[in-house]
Amino acid sequence: MTAPLRLHYAPDNASLILRLALEELGLDYEAVLVDRKTRGQTAPHYLRMNPNGTIPVLETPDGAMFETAAILLWLADRERRLLPAPEAPARGRCLTWLFWCSNTLHIDLRQSFYPEKYIGDDRAHQAQLRAMLRGRLQNDLRMIDDALRQAPALAGGDQPTVLDLYLPCLLRWTKLYADPPEAPWFDLAAYPALLHVCQRAETRASTHAAQRAEGLGATPFTAPTLATPPEGSAT
């Protein structure tokens, strides 16, 4: 590797969360495009790093890692930032919501984006799944908005936490890919704590670096538009 860390990414994919973390931490890293148009994530060399064939992978001096939440936890503990210390009372709650983002909200969104991977090619069945997921997503968003209002330190303000990196990306993708223009249902303003997290994220240098690298537009989290990346494809 030419840098201590190598991020295998595709624009506006889950790797965006890790790019934000690497930029926020000021770490030296190399970004390596995984070309989704040619199914680069299924290439033999990639599958040796991540047998799931999913994006992202982070190569480290200790070996390749996959799973976004695991990599966030590894980076946070390595750098002693983005999470409360292991002995801090707030750590358990923050980890709870980090893995909730990964295992609940992100999974519900993924099923909404790619229903054919879960229920097959029948369009009627896909529509039924998306309708069911719409209700689940609305409940998910109310749940995390309530949690942030009850415990504002979960998202850290001047000292951001992993939730300040993960949540804005999930909300971006909710608007772009789970909120159909013919039947819109998602309004970020209905979730004041989440809106504040997104507004704050758009002021950070880490976001500005990601905007340039991945073509995310001027308001990537509060009023997102489809990415126009200088290389690669988001889909």
Summary of the structure (lengths in Angstrom):
residues: 235
radius of gyration: 17.3
end to end distance: 26.8
largest distance: 50.1
contacts: 724
relative contact order: 0.14
helix: 56%
strand: 8%
